[in-house]
Amino acid sequence: MTARIYSPARSATQQGQGKTRFWFLEYTPEQPREIEPLMGWTASGDMKQQLRLRFDSKDEAIAYAERNGIAYRVEAEQKQARRTMAYSDNFKSTRIGQWTH
């Protein structure tokens, strides 16, 4: 079983840094999900995919994985896809382009 170590990117609706300063260790599923015949829900016997560990740094997450003999892969830290802009920036006198509503 392998695990992935990553730092999540900020969502488009998030204002502050939120959970982006933490690093997470999640296990990849060992077996695919299957449809339960009685209720039709998706189910899996793999309990480790419910586990999500939080660390303060990437080095702590890597040290935990190595100490416990867990195979891991580190995903690059994701950066914000768009620039941050405040609502008041819509009314700046130096704004390029016209603000219409």
GIFEN-V261564 format. One record per residue. PSI is psi in degrees with one decimal (999 if undefined). OMEGA is omega in whole degrees, 0 to 359 (* if undefined). NEAR is the number of other C-alpha atoms within 12 Angstrom. Layout:
PSI;OMEGA;NEAR
PSI;OMEGA;NEAR
This chain:
132.6;178;19
161.2;178;21
154.5;175;30
139.0;179;30
124.4;184;35
163.0;172;34
118.9;186;30
149.6;177;24
159.6;177;25
138.9;178;23
166.6;183;18
-24.9;182;15
0.9;183;12
131.9;181;14
-53.9;185;16
-166.7;181;15
-26.3;173;18
-125.2;184;14
9.9;185;19
-12.1;181;24
-5.1;180;21
158.0;175;26
139.8;183;30
147.6;174;34
118.5;178;37
141.9;177;31
143.0;174;26
146.6;183;23
136.7;178;20
-34.8;181;15
149.8;181;15
157.6;176;13
151.2;178;16
156.7;182;14
126.8;178;13
128.7;187;12
-31.0;185;9
-53.0;185;8
-17.1;181;9
9.2;178;10
159.2;174;11
137.5;183;13
159.6;178;19
145.3;177;17
-0.9;182;16
104.5;184;17
-19.1;183;17
-19.9;180;19
-8.3;174;23
-10.3;185;15
131.4;178;16
112.5;182;20
139.4;181;26
135.8;179;24
155.7;180;24
-24.1;180;21
164.2;179;21
-37.1;181;26
-37.3;178;19
-40.0;180;20
-41.5;179;31
-42.1;179;29
-39.3;178;19
-45.5;181;24
-42.7;180;27
-37.8;180;16
-33.6;181;13
7.0;177;13
35.0;181;13
127.6;174;21
136.8;185;22
162.5;170;25
139.0;182;22
126.0;176;22
142.1;182;19
147.1;180;14
130.7;183;19
134.5;180;18
164.7;180;18
135.0;185;19
-24.8;182;10
160.5;182;13
151.0;181;10
134.7;181;18
135.2;178;13
159.5;179;11
-36.1;181;10
-19.0;178;12
-19.1;177;13
-24.0;186;16
13.2;179;16
145.6;178;14
-20.1;181;11
8.8;182;11
134.5;177;12
125.7;182;10
159.7;183;10
140.3;176;11
115.6;179;14
152.8;181;6
999;*;5
